[in-house]
Structure formats: structure tokens, C-alpha cells
Amino acid sequence: MQKIDLIQKPFAVTGRNAIFLVQELGRMALFLSSGFFHIFSRPFQVEKIVTQVHFIGMKSVLLICLTGGFTGMVLGLQGYYTLVKFGAVGMLGPAVGLTLVRELGPVLTAIMITGRAGSAIAAEIGIMRISEQIDALKTMDINPVRFLFSPRLAAALISFPLLTAIFNTVGIFGGFLTGSLLLGVSPGVYFAHMSTDISMADIYGGFIKSFCFAVLVITISCYQGYYTHLREEGFGARGVSLSTTSAVVICSVAILAFDYLLTCFLL
């Protein structure tokens, strides 16, 4: 009998985890669909959306500029020493631009916003949950998903593409500073090749990724905070800390995984 239990235990654990994963994905899908529907329901929450655009977008601009600038400078430096071996230094501009526009721009922007805004959102909503503020909203017949999630989702859909564009622009000029001013690549060659080799399809692909990452980051962050009370590992302050950590980790992994999937479809 003991041998049978030892054989069955791995299958039981696997099945339990699979059921839990399906439940979480189903609950998150319903959470997202409800929040997205309430964006367009009356009365429109314009003031709340503007507030969240300021928090998610405007307060992230400096961080995005710093990250984009140094990323572009590193790409310019590494790209130069790679291309010079093949006698293709004139392609430094397109190499930096395509890398930023198609991949690093949307991905690093989303990860930076996850660390700055996603963690704060998960913690804020988690505290509202454990302090019974969300239950109070229900008591007052206010839909908590509409009140807490929908404005943040709408704000993310506005902010992420704009921040991605800022990241790309600053990153391209960062590569120009390293490549042209430091390493001597002609500025005309740097920008001329970039304008001919980067197409609108590349730019559209980067923006499509930014929209998808916006939905991922805000949905996961709000979901983790909203359902803090369901965590088995702990309740109260410990539950909020675990939800915040989970939000950042899951968002980061999901961004990288979906980046691969989107790249497969967009190439």
C-alpha cells in the first residue's frame, strides 16, 4: 500500500498543480474581460484614467529615458566592434534601430514599468483587499473591477506605446552618441541607412508588442493584488508582499515568453 502511494503521489501533485493553473488562468481571463468591458461602459472614468496615465506614464518617462539612452549606447558600442570585423560599420544605424524598435524597446519598457508601476499597483490593491476596502466598495454597490482595474488598463494601453516610442528615440540617439561621436562613424551614414532599412512594418510590430505587454503587465499586477486574500502562503502584510513579488516575477517572465510568441507571428 505504501509503494502504491509513493507511485501515485507525483501524479497527484502534478494533477493538483494543473487544476490550480487552469483555475488561475480562467479567473484571470474573466477578470480581464470584465475590466476591458467596463472601460467602455457609462459613465466614462476619464478623470481616473488621466490620473493613472500620469502615474504609469508620466512618472516613468525619466526612467525610460535613462534606460533607453544607456541601452542605445551599449548597442552602439557592441555593434561597432562586431560590424567592424566584417567591414560593415555603415550598418551600425540599422542594427541599433532594428534591435530597439523590434525587440529591446517594447521588452525593456514593459519590464521597467513592471518594476516601477506594476509592483506599486499590486501592493496598493493588495492593501485595499486586506483592509476590506474592496468589500466596502461592494457594500456600496460599486463594482471593484470597474473602479480599480479598468482605469489602469485604459491608462496602460495609452502609456505603453508612447513610452516605447520615447525609449526607441532616446536609444537611437544613444547609439549615435557612441557610434558617431566616440567611434567616428559618419552621422550621415548612421541615419541614412537607418531610414532606408527600417520599415513601417518593423515599427508597427514593436507597437503591437507594447499593446500586448500593457495588457499583460496591468492584468497580472491588478489580479495579484485583487486576489491577495486567496493566497495560501500567508495573509495580511505577508500576503501583500508575496503578491507584489509574484506580480513582478510573473510579469517579467510573461513579457519574455510572449515576446518570443509575438516575434514568431510578426516575422
Secondary structure, DSSP 4 states (H G I P E B T S, - for coil): -HHHHHHHHHHHHHHHHHHHHHHHHHHHHHHHHHHHHHHTSSSP-HHHHHHHHHHHTGGGHHHHHHHHHHHHHHHHHHHHHHHGGGT-GGGHHHHHHHIIIIIIHHHHHHHHHIIIIIHHHHHHHHHHHHTTHHHHHHHTT--HIIIIIHHHHHHHHHHHHHHHHHHHHHHHHHHHIIIIIIT---HHHHHHHHHHH--HHHHHHHHHHHHHHHHHHHHHHHHHHHTGGG-SS--THHHHHHHHHHHHHHHHHHHHHHHHHHHHHH-
